[in-house]
Amino acid sequence: MLKLECPDFTLGEKLTPEQLSFFDKNGVIVFRNFITKGTVESLLTEINTLQKNWLAEGREKINGTPLKFGKDENGEKIIQRFCFSSMHSAILHEFLKDPRFQALTEMVTPYEGRIGENEKDGLVINQYIKTADSSFSQMGWHTDSPRDLFLGQRIMPMLNVGIHLDDCPAENGGLRVLTGTHKQGILKLLFAKKYFIDNDPDPQETGVDIRAGDLTVHDGRLWHRVQQSPYTGLKSRRRVMYIPIITGKFIEKHAQSKTPFYHHFISKVKF
C-alpha cells in the first residue's frame, strides 16, 4: 500500500496556490489540526446525544434517507450512519458556519459551490466499528458523483469534506484512494470497478494517515473505499463526519422526500 505524501497543510479562510495545485493533481488533500481535541470531544458528545434521541424516537429515515444500524463492542444498538445531522442539532449546525468551509468552494471554480446541509444526505456521520454484530466496518470502491444521475441531473463537480474524530493510521484501515482518478472519463467513472461490492485492495491505492481533528477533502469523481480494520472492538472504531460541497441545481431534501434508488441498492450490500 502506498501512503499519501501530503505536506502538513493548514486550512485558513483562503486556499494557497500550493494547496490548490496539490488537490488538482491528486483529487484528495489533508488539512492537519482543523479542530482542537476539545472540539473533537464536544462533537462526539453531541453525536452521542443525537444517537440517544433518535434511537429513543425509533427513527429509521431522515428526509427519505435510511439510517444504518449496528451494535458496538458491548452489544448495544448504535447508529452507524447518520444523515442530515446538523438539521437536528444546533451545535452541529453552528459548527458548519466555520468560514474555513467556505474557503474550500474555490476547489470547484469556476462553478459556484455551496455547503449541502439540506441536500444529498446532508451532514453524514459514519461510525465504523468491527464487531460480530456490526453492519458497517468497511465500504467498497465507489465514487460519489453518479448519485446526480439518480436524481435526474447531469454529473456536476462536488467535494466530500471529512472531519475526522478518531486517530486512524493507514495500518488500522480507513480511507483508501486512487489518486488522479477524478480526471478519468465517464466510462471509467461508471464502470472501472463494481460499486460498493468490490472491496479488494488495488495495487495503485493510497492510504491516508489520519489524526483526530484532521480534515480531508476528496473530489466526488475520485475512486475511494474504506479498508476494514484488522482489529475488533474499540481499537477498530473510526468516526468521521462528511458534508458535501455541491454545485449545480439546488435540490432540497425534506420530510416528504422519497428514498433515492441508490439507497435501496446499498441496503442490500453487505459491508
Buried (B, 14 or more C-beta within 10 A) or exposed (E): EEEBEBEEBEBEEEBEEEBBEBBEEBBBBBBBBBBEEEBBEBBBEBBEEBBEEBBEEEEEBBBBBBBBBBBBBEEEEBBBBBBBBBBBBEBBBEBBEBEBBBBBBEBBEEBEBBBBBBBBBBBBBBBBBBBEBBBBBBBBBBBBBBBBEEBEEEBBBBBBBBBBBBBBEBBBBBBBBBBBBBEBEEEBBBEBBEBBEBBEEBEEBBBBBBBBBBBBBBBBBBBBBBBBBEBBBEEBBBBBBBBBBBBBEEBEBEEEBEEBEBBEEBEEEEB
